[in-house]
Amino acid sequence: MLKAKHPEALPAFREAIELGPTDIETLMGFGACLGAHGLPSEAVDTYRQVIAIEPKNANAFCEMGTSLYALRRWDDAMEAFRG
């Protein structure tokens, strides 16, 4: 997971997603970056995009659960962890 906040990372990920909106690795990286920047709600939306593209992506469910937990949405987090 990303430890440091790099302000240039978010715009770079947004640009990469414009070029490849269904690229799973880019979307997962963007979700992690959003979480590291204290934007868990936006991270959840990004992980939902991954799941829409790849419904059995366990990593996306796990990361979404972590973001939902950060939002104190306990029941939703548990559901995401179950996949």
Rosetta blueprint (number, residue, H / E / L):
1 M L
2 L L
3 K L
4 A L
5 K L
6 H L
7 P L
8 E L
9 A H
10 L H
11 P H
12 A H
13 F H
14 R H
15 E H
16 A H
17 I H
18 E H
19 L H
20 G L
21 P L
22 T L
23 D L
24 I H
25 E H
26 T H
27 L H
28 M H
29 G H
30 F H
31 G H
32 A H
33 C H
34 L H
35 G H
36 A H
37 H L
38 G L
39 L L
40 P H
41 S H
42 E H
43 A H
44 V H
45 D H
46 T H
47 Y H
48 R H
49 Q H
50 V H
51 I H
52 A H
53 I H
54 E L
55 P L
56 K L
57 N L
58 A H
59 N H
60 A H
61 F H
62 C H
63 E H
64 M H
65 G H
66 T H
67 S H
68 L H
69 Y H
70 A H
71 L L
72 R L
73 R L
74 W H
75 D H
76 D H
77 A H
78 M H
79 E H
80 A H
81 F H
82 R H
83 G L
